[in-house]
Amino acid sequence: MQIIRGAALAAALALLPGVAYPQGKTAPKDAKLYFITPRDGQKVRGGFWVRFGLRNMGVTHAGDDYQNAGHHHLLVDVNDPIDSKEPIPQDKSHLHFGAGQTETQLELPPGTHTLQLVLGDAKHYPFEPPVISEKITIRVRQPAERGR
Amino acid sequence: MGEIRNFRSGNHDEPPPHGSMPRRLAAIIVGDIASYSRLMQADEEGTHVRVKRIERDLIQPSIVEHHGALVKTTGDGFIAIFDSPVEAVRCSIVIQQNLVGRNATLPKDSRIEYRIGVNLGDVIVEPDDIYGDGVNIATRIEGIAEPGQVYISGAIYEQIKHKVVCGYESLGDRKVKNITDPVRVYRVLPDADAVARTRGRRENILIFLLGVTLLVIASGVLWYLLAQPSGRVNEQAAAPTVAPVASPSPQPPPRDAATQAPQPSPSLAASSPSPAPAPSQAPSPSATPLREPEMIAIRGGSFAMGSNDDPTERPVHQVTVKPFSVGKYPVTVKEWNECAAAKACGFTANGKDDAPITNVSWTDAKQYAAWLAQATKKPYRLPSEAEWEYAARGGTQTKYWWGDKLQPGMAGCKDCGDLAAEQPAKVGSFKPNPFGLHDMGGGVDQWVEDCWRRTYQGAPGDGSAWTGADCSSHVLRSGSWKNDSRYVRPSNRDGYDTNVRYPTHGFRVALSP
């Protein structure tokens, strides 16, 4: 009897659908995400600081489910559109700042790069509508010629 | 330096102490046929013809091809010298691998297998022979080599470790006959197959032990079900309400059977000590049949860690890893939920039992390892980053563990050749690497013990975890089913915030011996 019960419980668990995460948390209409530095078109050299600005919303840790708060994601050279049905990807071009960081030091190879900020909710999903910054373009110069 | 001995021939006198004696530094290969006298006894002429053919078709051309010189052939072996240790070892590997092919179709007792020893030393070269300590040491190393294997001395190893792309297993310092100082010996692991073969034997023993353990547990459950008074069943039924989600399987009965053994019928009491004889369970004092992750023992060894494919993987550096065990699969939902049921892990996971646990932070992973160690009284922990990469490479130095080209069925990733999925595949859905480990690359990202740093500049070479910095982020390995194939490479690495959970992050455990 008890085995049947156990089996039924196991079956019920297995049949649970992929447990849909709550997604598409709403964000205030006037929320604004932007770069403090660098500015669009700026030329930078070697390692440089990127500072994130956010207006009318708060920055919190990933996992903290507060209203009108989220955490930063920095997209480097990403061309794919942002999918609001999926968590923001985690890889070398989607940098996460789940500890509530509002700046980072970036090192990029010389050349032209794009940067864009996306705010994620507690579970790394974009908000609805997405809170994203303008996509800016920067030029990383060759490192200074030092005795080479 | 009067210690120069003759090589194998009893009647040579010491060469005259002449100033112009042709001494030189050389890499010396000594090869010798295993069980030569048995082969000769069985078929003297046939064996002789075959040996001569191998020497003519394989050994001599290989030596020439690698810019070496054949010094002499003895009845059952040969000696060759090389200017370059790298060429000497390459030549040895070529000879051994060709012999494997030649032997494949033959019955076991008529195979001709060579042992090969390689040493670097100062030798005296004469037209038809060479002399010196270096030759003797090479002979001794050859003597301890297993048939079909290449053993090298520490001197050779130091020269080639960054240059010849294969695994090296340290066999420690060996005392060799008539040589005062012990000689450090390494076994060369030229290809993935060779590693798998040695593992096979150990795996058979493990499977046998596992079978015994399962049998014992099964018989315990059977006893419990048959010999249980019906009153106890009600008591049992109440138990799942304490931890409803975490114990969906019929796992609890044996647990109770063991801990509450004294009360019920004497027959049950008699059955409860039975788990003890199973050797794998002996060290665990509480008889709780905890679901331990399946572990695979990894022999220590040395390898080139890192790659030049990404700035974070530079510089490539030599690392020596001590023996350890590592989970055959990433930790599963079922395993994780036992920790959650014990209130030692932060949350109860949904999902299939044999899916890898995901959405765990580094801190979560550490909590699980600490709980498992405490519950089993075994030193479970997270692997170090070096251990992870060593295990992931499985003795190979190719781009992926299976070679340089992407192949379907090997790893779970976005463009690895199988259908993209919403969820990670259940553990073990893809082929194991030469060490028998599944999902070392792709599947779920896996936390390791080390703090995240952007390069290997200053990394330790002893296989230990590199901790101690600003540890607000830790290292992730493997890449996930959502990443592309670049992330599946065994050298790929990334960092992530220590306390943040993300849906593709999981882990596997390691165990110190």
Interface residues (C-beta under 8 A of the other chain):
Chain A: M1 Q2 I3 R5 G6 A7 L9 A10 L13 A14 L16 G18 V19 H61 A62 G63 P87 P89 Q90 D91 K92 H96 F97 G98 A99 E107 K123 H124
Chain B: V233 Q236 A237 P240 P244 V245 P248 S249 P250 P253 D310 P311 N350 G351 K352 D353 E422 Q423 D445 R454 S472 S480 K482 N483 D484 Y487 D494 Y496 D497 T498 N499 V500 R501 Y502 P503 T504 H505
